[in-house]
Protein backbone atom coordinates (compact mmCIF):
# COMPACT_ATOMS: atom_id res chain seq x y z
CA UNK A 1 0.00 0.00 0.00
CA UNK A 2 1.37 3.39 -0.98
CA UNK A 3 1.07 6.42 1.25
CA UNK A 4 1.56 10.13 0.54
CA UNK A 5 5.28 9.89 1.36
CA UNK A 6 5.77 7.09 -1.18
CA UNK A 7 3.94 9.18 -3.77
CA UNK A 8 6.16 12.19 -3.05
CA UNK A 9 9.32 10.06 -3.31
CA UNK A 10 8.10 8.72 -6.66
CA UNK A 11 7.35 12.26 -7.86
CA UNK A 12 10.89 13.36 -6.92
CA UNK A 13 12.43 10.41 -8.77
CA UNK A 14 10.26 11.03 -11.84
CA UNK A 15 11.55 14.60 -11.99
CA UNK A 16 15.18 13.53 -11.46
CA UNK A 17 16.03 9.85 -11.06
CA UNK A 18 19.56 10.84 -9.97
CA UNK A 19 18.29 12.85 -7.00
CA UNK A 20 20.21 11.94 -3.85
CA UNK A 21 18.33 10.15 -1.07
CA UNK A 22 19.29 12.94 1.32
CA UNK A 23 17.74 15.54 -1.02
CA UNK A 24 14.54 13.51 -1.28
CA UNK A 25 14.59 13.19 2.51
CA UNK A 26 14.59 16.97 2.83
CA UNK A 27 11.45 17.11 0.68
CA UNK A 28 9.59 14.37 2.61
CA UNK A 29 11.10 15.22 6.04
CA UNK A 30 12.90 11.89 6.47
CA UNK A 31 16.51 10.75 6.70
CA UNK A 32 18.32 9.62 3.59
CA UNK A 33 18.51 6.08 4.99
CA UNK A 34 14.73 6.00 5.55
CA UNK A 35 14.19 7.21 1.97
CA UNK A 36 16.57 4.51 0.68
CA UNK A 37 14.57 1.86 2.55
CA UNK A 38 11.32 3.15 1.05
CA UNK A 39 12.80 3.20 -2.45
CA UNK A 40 14.04 -0.37 -2.02
CA UNK A 41 10.55 -1.43 -0.90
CA UNK A 42 8.98 0.32 -3.91
CA UNK A 43 11.42 -1.51 -6.19
CA UNK A 44 10.68 -4.87 -4.56
CA UNK A 45 6.92 -4.23 -4.90
CA UNK A 46 7.39 -3.53 -8.60
CA UNK A 47 6.13 0.05 -8.31
CA UNK A 48 9.53 1.33 -9.46
CA UNK A 49 10.48 -0.79 -12.46
CA UNK A 50 13.72 0.93 -13.38
CA UNK A 51 15.54 4.18 -13.98
CA UNK A 52 16.10 5.87 -17.31
CA UNK A 53 17.69 8.81 -19.06
CA UNK A 54 15.90 11.35 -21.23
CA UNK A 55 17.92 12.31 -24.26
CA UNK A 56 17.58 15.16 -26.71
CA UNK A 57 16.61 13.18 -29.81
CA UNK A 58 17.51 16.06 -32.14
CA UNK A 59 21.06 16.16 -30.81
CA UNK A 60 21.18 12.36 -31.17
CA UNK A 61 20.39 12.71 -34.88
CA UNK A 62 16.64 12.02 -34.85
CA UNK A 63 15.20 15.33 -35.97
CA UNK A 64 11.57 14.27 -36.49
CA UNK A 65 9.10 13.02 -33.91
CA UNK A 66 6.18 11.37 -35.68
CA UNK A 67 3.02 9.75 -34.37
CA UNK A 68 1.77 6.96 -36.61
CA UNK A 69 -1.81 5.74 -36.26
CA UNK A 70 -1.99 2.18 -37.63
CA UNK A 71 -5.19 0.42 -38.73
CA UNK A 72 -4.45 -3.28 -39.20
CA UNK A 73 -5.55 -5.14 -42.36
CA UNK A 74 -6.25 -8.30 -40.40
CA UNK A 75 -5.64 -9.85 -37.02
CA UNK A 76 -1.88 -10.49 -37.37
CA UNK A 77 -1.18 -8.38 -34.31
CA UNK A 78 1.52 -10.73 -33.01
CA UNK A 79 3.66 -10.39 -36.14
CA UNK A 80 3.17 -6.61 -36.08
CA UNK A 81 4.24 -6.51 -32.42
CA UNK A 82 7.39 -8.44 -33.38
CA UNK A 83 8.00 -5.93 -36.20
CA UNK A 84 7.68 -3.07 -33.68
CA UNK A 85 10.21 -4.66 -31.31
CA UNK A 86 12.79 -4.90 -34.12
CA UNK A 87 12.67 -1.19 -35.04
CA UNK A 88 14.81 1.12 -32.88
CA UNK A 89 13.16 4.22 -34.37
CA UNK A 90 9.86 3.18 -32.76
CA UNK A 91 10.19 4.65 -29.26
CA UNK A 92 6.68 3.84 -28.00
CA UNK A 93 3.92 1.57 -29.23
CA UNK A 94 0.43 1.48 -27.77
CA UNK A 95 -2.38 -0.89 -28.67
CA UNK A 96 -5.55 1.15 -28.30
CA UNK A 97 -9.29 0.71 -28.41
CA UNK A 98 -11.37 2.40 -31.08
CA UNK A 99 -10.68 2.86 -34.78
CA UNK A 100 -6.91 2.62 -34.86
CA UNK A 101 -5.28 -0.54 -33.57
CA UNK A 102 -1.92 0.97 -32.65
CA UNK A 103 -0.39 4.38 -32.04
CA UNK A 104 3.38 4.55 -32.52
CA UNK A 105 5.76 7.29 -31.43
CA UNK A 106 8.69 7.34 -33.82
CA UNK A 107 11.97 9.34 -33.91
CA UNK A 108 13.59 9.45 -37.35
CA UNK A 109 16.56 11.41 -38.69
CA UNK A 110 15.02 12.35 -42.04
CA UNK A 111 12.07 12.00 -44.42
CA UNK A 112 13.72 9.09 -46.23
CA UNK A 113 13.86 7.02 -43.02
CA UNK A 114 10.23 7.85 -42.31
CA UNK A 115 9.16 6.85 -45.83
CA UNK A 116 11.04 3.55 -45.51
CA UNK A 117 9.33 2.76 -42.19
CA UNK A 118 5.91 3.65 -43.60
CA UNK A 119 6.48 1.33 -46.57
CA UNK A 120 7.25 -1.48 -44.12
CA UNK A 121 4.09 -0.74 -42.11
CA UNK A 122 1.95 -1.08 -45.26
CA UNK A 123 2.49 -4.85 -45.08
CA UNK A 124 0.38 -4.87 -41.90
CA UNK A 125 -2.20 -2.19 -42.57
CA UNK A 126 -2.75 1.42 -43.49
CA UNK A 127 -1.78 4.44 -41.45
CA UNK A 128 -2.11 8.14 -40.79
CA UNK A 129 0.76 10.24 -39.53
CA UNK A 130 1.08 13.36 -37.43
CA UNK A 131 4.45 15.11 -37.28
CA UNK A 132 5.18 16.88 -34.00
CA UNK A 133 5.92 20.57 -34.41
CA UNK A 134 6.68 21.16 -30.74
CA UNK A 135 6.82 19.40 -27.38
CA UNK A 136 5.42 21.16 -24.33
CA UNK A 137 5.67 18.50 -21.65
C-alpha positions, 0 to 999 in steps of 0.5 A: 500500500502506498502512502503520501510519502511514497507518492512524493518520493516517486514524484521526486524520482520522476523529476530527477532519477539521480536525485540523492536520497538525502535531497529527497529526505529533505522534501519528505522530512525523512533521513536519507537512509529511511528514503533509501529503505522506502525506495528499495521497498517500492522496487521490490513491490514492482512500483519502481520498475527501473531508472532511465535517461531522457535524451535530446533526440535532435542532438542524437540525430533524430530530428523528427518526432512522428506519431503513426496511427496504424489500422491493421488489415487483419488480425496479425497483431503478433507479427506486427508486435514483433515488427515493432520490437525490431525497429529502434526508431519506434520509441513507444507503441500502444495498442488502443481501443477504437478505430486505430489498432496501434499508435506509434511514437517514432523518432527518425533522422530524415524524411527518407527514413520515415518513408522507408518505415511507412512502406514497411508498415503497409504490409500490416495495414494502413496508417495516418501520420502526425508530425510533431511541431513542438513538445510542451511537456 
